[in-house]
Amino acid sequence: MEPQQPPPQPRQPEGCLTVAIRVPLRIVVLVLVVPVRMAWDALVVTGRFLRDTVLRPFGRALQWVGKALFVWPFAGLWRHALVPVGRVLARLGTVLVVVPAVWSYRYMLTPVGHAVARLARGVGAGLARGYARVLTPVGHAVTWLLTGIGAVLAVVGTGVYTVLARLARYLFVVPARWLYDRVLTPVGRAVAWCVRGLGRLLGALGTGIEVALYWTLRVLFVLPALALWRWVLAPVGRFLAVVAREIGDALGHAWRIAGRISRAVGRALGTLFRWIFVEPLRRVYRTVLTPVGHLVRDTVLRPAAEGARVVGRAVREALTSARETVRQARADVRRMLFGEPRQPAVVDRREPQGPAARTLGSSTTALTKD
């Protein structure tokens, strides 16, 4: 289901001031905007023409030059220099570092590690036996002794704590409680009553000062500012808002109308340009240049291309024959210097042979077997 669109808002009635401002303002803005829009459209057309005919080919040329100067040399250097050197260095590293390290780890460090592990296991077993036979009984004896001492200290500490607690009660707690109940509480209540009375007095004074300041500020600042806003600033703001809205609407209408005018002028200029330049050039190209080009193609370019193909085929055949000759000469020189290449020896794999086909002279029984 399509979403329901809200109903259009009804237009508010406009006053005579708005209508009186709108018409002359739109006429003035249209006269001012038409040249700007036509200049803008001309700049847009010029920019698109320059982009398609100058900037884009120039950018492609710069891209090709950049590839030729930077990308292709670095790609060739990477492919034909750095990669082979890296492979050689990797092989040297494997031969000089990895293989000796693996050999030393396998045939030196591993046996030494196994011997150290066995020695550590033996020492650990000895320490475990000593712990079980010596340290455990000593620990049990020390634990029993500490338990007895702790029990004695607990009994003594309980008595001392009781005595100290009673002394602290009668020397500190009872006098402090009597002082709080008989002295500090009455004094605190009297001070609190005085503070409450002083607070009420200060509150009454603050309320009176606040009321006086409120009415003073209201009469001196708020009422004049409210009158200035209501009778001066608000009407001026409404008038400026109407003028600004009408200027914006006039600019939008003038820009659209100027666009249509500019489009019509552009189409007229394009038609004139086509009738004055394009159509004559097209007719010249179709009636003069095309037959001349066909004649040149048939009488000059095609015979030249056929001759070039024949010459290229002959050159390729000559290069192929020269390459074969050089290869044969190199093979003859190698044969003269080093002799014939050794043929690989045939190895008897001792594979089981399949049964021969039966003939009239063969037999399959023990009595008639040859």
LINCORDA-V599190 format. One record per run of one state. SS is the DSSP state (H for helix, E for strand, L for the rest). FROM is the first residue (numbers start at 0). TO is the last residue. Records with the same first field share a line. If there is no record, write none. Layout:
SS=FROM-TO + FROM-TO
This chain:
L=0-14 + 338-369
H=15-337
